[in-house]
Amino acid sequence: MDPENKEKFEESEEEFIRGEEIENEVPSDEDEMMDDEEDEQNEGQERKVVFEDDSIQGFFSHKEPVYSVAINPKDENMIVSGGGDDSAYIWRRDNGEAVYKLKKHEDSVTSVGFSNDGKFLATGGMDGIINVYKSGIEEIYCQLDGPDEVMWMNWHPTGNVFIAGSNDTTIWMYNASSKACMNVFHGHSGPVSCGQFTNNGKNIVSGSEDGSLILWNPASASVIQKFTPEDKRFHQDAITSISVNKDDTIFVTGSVDGTGKLVHKNGSILGSLEGHTDSVETVGISDSLALAATGSVDGSLCVWDINTLRLRNTFKHDDAVTKLKWHNNSPLITSSSADCTIKVWDSRSGECVRVWKGHQDTILDFALSNDGNTVVTASDDGCCLVFA
C-alpha cells in the first residue's frame, strides 16, 4: 500500500475594490500609507497551522510508502517494516534507530513478519522474492522464490513454516529452517488476496479476487472446502480479507461487494453481514466474545453478533477503514484509516476510547503489542510511528 506528504494549507484571499464601482477615484498619499501599513501587517501575520502528533517515537528512513510492519513477538522492542522503496528495515521501537537495513528487493516490499517464536524473519516483495533471516543476524539465511508477486505472508502458529499468497493464483508454503518449498496450492483462478493458517495450524484458509474462499489441507495441498460466487448466497466480487474464530470452526470474510460473509468449516454459509455501502477491506473475530467486526471504504466499522448476525455497534472514521484488530481477550478493537488516525473502540459500550494522530497520509498497516497498549503504524507518508 502507499505514502506522500500531503499538507494542505488554505491561502488567504486578498480583497480588491472593483474600479468600475467607483467614480472619480482620487489617489491620496494618506491612502497609500494606510495600504502599505496594512500590507506590512498582513505579511507579518503567519498563518498558524496546528499539526497534532501523539506518537512517542517514529522511524523515517523509508523514502516511499510503507506497506507492512510487524513486531517481534518475543522482543517487542524490535520492529520490521517494508515499503515502496524496495527496502526493509529492522529498527528499535524505543528510540526509532535502525538496527539493520536488510537486503534490498528489486521491487516494493509488500509483506514482512516474524515467526511466532521470534527466531526467523521474512520479507516478501513484488519481485517474487522472499528473504529469510535469523533474528539478530543481518545476513540472509536463505532466499526463496516461486510466486510471481508476493501479496501477503503468514507464519504457522507454532512452527518455522510460513505461507505466501501470490497474484499468480497460487499459495506457496516454505520451511524456513530447511530452506525448502513444502507445497504449492492451486485452486483459485485469480490473485490470492488474503490467507492464513488456522489457529491450531492444521489448515490453511485463503481468499481470492475471483471471489472464492478455500479451506486447505497443508500436508497434501488438497481442497477441503470451497465457497464460490456460483452460490448466490456467497460473495459476488473479490474477497479482500479473512478472519478465523478461536476454535477454527467459523470464518468471516470481507469483499469488494460491500458485505461480510460468515461460513462454517463444514461448508455451510451461516449468513451475510450487510451494513456497508462500499468495499469491506478488513475483518476480525473476537477471541473472547461472540462478535465479529468489519471495516469498509465507506469509513464505518461495524460490530456484529455472530450468533444472531445482528448489528451491535457502528463506529465511524472520516475516511476509509484500512485495517482492524481485536485486542487479545478484550472487547477493544483498534482500527486504522485513510483519515490518518488510529482509533480504539469498546465494542460493548460503543465508545471511542482513544484517538491517535500523527500521520499525514493513509495508514496502510499497523501492528499491535501483545498487551494491546502499543501500536506501530506504517503509512503512505513514508513513516512508521509508535503510539502508546
C-alpha angles and dihedrals in degrees: 000000000000154000138189126159106257113182112165120197126186113231118221115242121234118226118231130191112226111236094213091060093061127066123209096357109195116198116223133193089234092056091050091050092050091048091050091050092049091048091051091049092049092048090050093053110087117201108244114227114193112210114188117212117175095170120120095203141002145194117221108171096103112095097196137036114314109227105178139025133177139180122225102246092213098042109028092187089071116082131181124200135177133190156159092297086075088246139117127197137192109214141167121261094207100055105011093237122146114246097183136000100213126218110294120246123221091240139016118318103235102174138027131173148155124233112253092254089051093236098113137039129195133194121194128193146189085254088074092245126127117197117200124200135181109239113265094019121100097199118089114260091199141340118224131189139175110112121088092226125356109233098174143345133211130189125222111257093241111009139060091256125112139178130219127201120215139201088234091076095258138110120211125204120202137184107222094197096053094033090229139133107238101186146346118218120215121183110096121087096205138044112305100241101180142004148148147177115266114252093261091048093233097112143027125222123195140176130207143201086245087072095250130131119200132191109205140198102228095203096056100020087230126146116252098177133000129192119192140173088258085084101071090209089066132068117305095197142036119319113232105178146012137198130184126211121239097265094043095240102108131048127193119201135191126211146189085245088077097248140102121220128207114209136173124229089239089069099263122136103221099188151301127270105215119175107103130093097206142030117319104228103175138026138180142179122216116241092210106033134047090249137116129193132209128192124200146194085245088074097249130121113201127198117207136193105237094206098050100021088227122146109250102178141355121209126190137219120184091242141013119328107233103181142359134193131187115224117243112271091347141107090230125110126194118204136182128208150188084248086078095246139115114214133188118208135191104226093202103047097031090232126145099225099180140019122189123192132183110108124098097206142027117318104229102182142359139188125215125213117238092256092047093234098109130054125191115196139199119204147188086241090072095250138111116209134192120219126186 
